[in-house]
């Protein structure tokens, strides 16, 4: 792949994670009402913060994936982008598990799997493009925080 800048691939890369996030939200039902009704730990943020944070994280993911996509085609790039795609699917599945289905414990374990996969993806991204890997670090940190909230909410609401 040449080093020239092409707008269309960047736009596609930016839209993909946003679309996955939107799909997860649509499948989740009324997240605000469910979140408001749950017992939450003291470290849980207000519900509006999620709506502000996720689009930024998806933007960073999109940029990171685009940077990796621009690296020379090889097995490592294919592996990294495959991990990226699978973690997006897991990301999309979490909101309906947690909010629509109320499977708080299963959502926690699914989120743990997402976190592990994302850490592996981050390592793959770092090996291909340092900036791409670093752009994913805030997402990893947020997933750790989200897992802690999920675990605490499950404990407070189901005795998990």
Secondary structure, DSSP 8 states (H G I E B T S, - for coil): --S---HHHHHHHHHHHHHHHHHHHHHH--HHHHHHHS---TT---HHHHHHHHHHHHHHHHHHHHHHHTS--SHHHHHHHHHHHHHHHHHHHHHIIIIIS--HHHHHHHHHHHHHHHHHHHHHHHHH-HHHHHHHHHHHHHHHHHHHHHHHHHHHHH--
